[in-house]
Amino acid sequence: MKKNLVLLLQIAIALLTRLFFRALYIYPIKKNRVLFQAFREKQYACNPKYISEKLKKQYGNEIEIGWTFRNPEKFSFLSDQGIRVMKAGTFEAYKFALTAKVVCVNTYYKPTLPRRKGQYFIRTWHGGGAYKRVGKMQKMPRLERYYLSLQQEGADLYLSSSLAFTQMTLQDSFGYFGDTLDKGMPRNDILIRGADESEILRIRRDVGLADGQRLALYAPTYRSDIKPHAFGIDYNRISRALEKRFGGSWVFGYRGHHITHRESHRESASGAINLTDYPDMQELLLAAGVLITDYSSSIWDMSLTKKPALLYATDLKDYSAERDFYTDIRSWPFPLSENNDELEKNILEFDDNKYLKDVQSHHKALGSYETGRAAEYAAKRIYEICTGGSTT
């Protein structure tokens, strides 16, 4: 009952605040202005980051780029690049949001802001493939579903990583049947093309890897009411298995979900490098030799590199009951473990040839759209919307 009252209050505030912000319509929309946000204004990351960088590189000062952050002081370096950095929740940020021609976000947009006529909303989302259910396909009460729908409103274009993502996530989960840019996830371009040796060395240095060390990245996904550290990997035991199967000296890095509590991350990272606050997940995937996750769509990203990716899901039964998946998790090409015994066994028996064949079939079955040029295509679309013309 208390939760429902809180939701009703949030819904009422959102709807009333939308009316209040219509007062800012006195300011005209600026045709060359673009607003970016990532992970609810907490990060400079994911698809918006790579689109923003490509937009700046290709079109320079023709486009005014702005980012809003909860802690803008952490991202002041963007100002030196000619990007406007604003504090979330300020008049400056709201005015910029309601006068931007294009708004590009990688998750739900503020339910308190109206979707102004004449603006163009791009949703990149923050996961490829089609794995755990999101949006209205989640098992949630009707009131929560409605509040979520307020955040999902306003999309003129979605980026898509695959046909399955379009059909299952966009259409079934979001009820979106509009325009899609079927070129993949901009954040995955670097995984497909790869990075030069100097860039890999820089990432390894930033991560804290010693010469010769290989990184096993453990990145569990978000859970609404269960602490991630309850599902900890036996880092020492699994490191020994990795050394035996793949050779070299292995060290674990723990990457917690950005929403979950930092205390849980500290406990989960005991015995590993805590990479929860590392600014770019794709760089971690570049540096990692192996990814271990449960239901995170980072499994799709890692599969594009063809490097080993494994599932470690100790709460599979409970998670399936709470959220469920678009397809049977056992049909995915990634070896599934529900405890450390199974994880050790799957590593020791890992078959490279079978894995590569299964991943290739998986990409084909999901209808992969990944091109390695998604950021370029997205930047071009934004430029055309802002200028009313074509770059071709």
N, C-alpha and C positions, 0 to 999 in steps of 0.2 A: 504493500500500500504506500509506504513512504517513498519507494523508488518511483512509483507511478506519479505521485504528487510532484516530485522533483522533475520528472520528465515533462509533465504538464506545464510547470513553471518555465522550463527551458524553451518549450515550444511557444508559449505565449510571449516570452521575451524576444525570441527570434522574429516572430511575426510583427510585433510592435516596433522593434528596432529597424526592421526593413522599411517601415513607413517613415520613421524618423529620418533615416539616411536619404530618403528621396529629396530632402532639402538640398543635398549636394548636387542635384541635377542642374542647378543654376550654372555649374561649371561644365563647359562643353567637353565632349570626348576628344582626346588628342589622338589623331590618326596614327601617329608614329610611336605611341607609348605602349609598352608591354610590361605587364606585371608577372613576376614569377614567385611561386611559393613551393616549398618542399616539406613534407611531413609536418603539416600544421605550423609552419613558420619556425621550425626548430633547427633546420639544417640547410646547408648549401650542398645539395647532393642529388643523386638519382637522375631521372630523365630531365627535369627542369634545368639542372646544372649543365648537362651536356648540350642541351638545346641553346641555352643562354650563351655558352661559350662559342658555339658555332655561329649563332646570330651575330655576336660581336665581331668575330673573325671575318665573316663573309660580308657584312653590311656596315660595319663600323658605326659611325655616329649618325647614320641615317635613321637608326632606330634608338629610341630612348628606352633603356632597360632599367627596371627597378625591381628590387627584392625587399620583402618585409621579413623581419626576424624578431623573435622574442628577445634575443640577446644580440643586438646588432653590433656591439663592440667586438664580438668574436669574428665578425666578417668585414671589418673595416678595410681589409686589403682589397676588397672589390671596388671601393671608391677610387683607388689608384688606377683601376682599369676603366674608369669612366662609367661605372655602374652606380646607380643611386641606391643607397642602403638606408632603410627606414625601420624604425621601431614599430613592431606590431601594436595595434590598439591606439595609435596616436591619430590626431586629426590629419597629419601629413600622409600617413599610410592609408587611411580611409579615403581621403580625397584622391590619392593616386589610383587606388583600386577602382573608384567609380568614374575615373576619367581616362582609364587605360582602354585602348582599342582592343587589345588582346590580353586575356587573363589565362595563364598557364599554370596548372597545379598538378601534383602527382597523387593527391588523395582527395578526400572530401573538402569542399569549399565552405567558407564561413556561412552558417545558416542565418546569421544576422544581417548579411549584406544582400541587398536586392540584386537581381540579375537584370542589369539595365539594357534596354533596347538599344541596339547599335553596337553593343560590345560583342566580342567573339571569344567564346570560352573553349579552351583546349584542356582536355583531361588526358594525362599520360598514363595514369595509374602507376603502381609501383611494383608490379610483378608480371612476369610472362607465363606462358603455358596455361594450364588449367588444372589446379590442384585442390587446395582447400576452398570451400565455398565462401563467398563474400556477399555483401549487399542483402537483398531480400531473400536470397537462397539460404542464408543462415537461419538457424532455428532460433527465433527470437519473438518476444511478444509483439502484438500489433502496434502498441504505442511506441516502442523502440524503433519499429520498422518505419513508422511515420516520421519520427524525428530524423532518422537516417535519410529518408527521402528528401527532407528539406535541405540536407547537405549535398545530396546528389544532383539537385536541380541545376539546370543551366549548363548544357554541353552542346557545342556546335560541332565538335570534332573529338574523337577518341583515337589514340594511337593503339595499334594492335600488333601483338607479337605472333599471333597465329589464328587460323580459322577457328580453332576450338576456343580460344580466348574471346573472340568476337561472339560466337554463338552461346557459350556457357556463361562467361562473366558479363559481357556487355548486354546481351539480349535477355538471357534468362535471369541474371542476378540484378542488373541495373535497369532492365526494361528499356534499353537504349537501342534504337534501330536506325540511328542517323548515320552521318558521314564518318568513315574511318580512314585512317592513313595506314595502309597495310605494308609497312616497311620495317617493322620490328621496334624494339625498345632502344632509344638513343643511348642509354647507359650501357647497352651490350655491344655497341660498335667496337669499343676497345677490346672486348673479349674475343670478338671474331677476328679483328685485324691483328691483334696482339700489340705489344709495346716493345720498344727497343731496349737494349740491354741496360743503358744508363737509367731509363725510367724504372725498370725492375729493381735495379740496385738502390735507387732512391727510395722506393716503396719498402724494400727490405730494411733499409736503414731506419726509416720512420717507424716501422713496426717494431724494431728492436731485435731483429734476427742476427745472430752471429754468423760469420763465414762458415759455410758448409751445413748450416741448419736448414731443415726442410719444415715447412709450416703445414700443420693439420688444423684446419679452421672448423670450429664447432659453433654453429649458428642456429640455435633453436628459435622457433617462431613465437609470436604473441599468444598468450593465454589470458583469459579474462579473470580467472580467480585462482590459478595455481602457480606457485613460484617456480621459475625455471630450474633453480638449484636442486629441486626434488628429483630431477632426472639426470643427475650428473654422470658424466663418463669417468671411468677409472683411467685417468690420463696416463699414468705410468704403464699400466697393463696394455692399453691400446697403442701407446707409443712403441712398446716393444714389438707388438704385432706388425705395426707399420714398418719398423726397421727390418724385421725378418722377411716381410713380403716384398717391400719395395727398395730396401737398402737405404743407407745414409742414416743420419741422426735427425730425429724428429722432435719438434716442440709443438705443443698445442697453443692455439690462440682461441679465446672465447669471445664471441660476438653476440651480445644480448640484444633483444628487440628494443627499439627506441622508446616504446611506450612503458615497458615494465620498469619496476622500481630499481633504482641503482643499488640498493642493499643486496638484492637478489643477484645482481651481476657480480658484486664483489665476492659473494659466497661461491657462485658458480665458477668464477675464474681462479679460485684457489688451486694452485698447481699449474696454471696456464697464464699466458700473457692476456691481460684484459684489454680487448680491442673494441669494447662496446662504444667508446667515444671516438674511435677512429673515423675521420670524416667521410670516407668513401668506401663503400662495400665492394665496389667493382675492383678497386685497387687491391683489396684483400684477396679477392678471387684470383687476380693475376699472380699474386705472390704465393698463394697456397698451392700445395701439391695434391691435397685431398680436401674435400668438403664433406662434413658430417652435419646433417640437419635432421629435422623431423618432418614438418609439413610446409616449410618455407618455400616460396617460389624462387628463392636463390638457387634452388636445385636446377631450375630451367637455365638460369644464367650460366652456372658452372658446366652444364652439359654442353654448352656451345663451345667450350674450350677443349672438350673431349677428355678432360682430366677426371680421375675417379671421384664419384659423389655417392655417398651412402646415407641411408635413412636410419636414424636411431630414435625410436618412438616407444618409450616406456608406458605412455598413457594412451595408447592407440584406441582402446575400447571406449574410454571416457571422452576422448576428443571426438571420436566418430559420433558418439551420442549427442555431444554438445553442438558440433559444427558440421561434421561430415565432409565428404569430398565429391567433386564432380564425377570422378571415375574411381574405380577400385584401386586403392593404393598398391595392391599387390600386382597390378598390371603395369606399374611404372617400371622403367628399366634400372632403377637404383636398388641395390641389395637392401632388404628391410631387416632390421634388428629391433627386438623389443627389450633386450637386456645386454649387459656387457659380454656375456658368454657368446651370444649370437653375433654381436658386433666383431668380436675377436675372430670368430670362425669365418665370417664373411670377408674380412680383410685378408686372412691367411689364404682363403680359397678364391680370391678375386681373380676373375678371368678377363684379361684385357680385351681379347678378341670378341668374346661374347658381349661384353659391356659396350664396345664401340658399335657393334652390329645392332644391339638393342636400342641404343641412343639414336642411331640413325633411323631406325624403324619408328621410334617414338616421335621424332621430329616430323616424319612423314605422316604419321597417324594424326597428329595434332594440326598439321597443315602449317608448318612454320613459315613466317613472313620475314624472318631476320635477314637483313641485307648487309649489315656492317656500315650502312650509310643513313641510318634512321635520323640522326641529328641533322644531317644535311637536308633531308627531305622536309623535316619539321620546320627548320629555319626558313627554308624557301617558302613554305606555306604561310608562315607568319609574315614574312616580307610582302608577299602578294596581298594578304589581307590588309596590311598597314598602308600599302601604296595604291591599292586598287588596281594593280597591274599584274604583269607576269614577268618572271625572270628568264623565260625562254625566248 
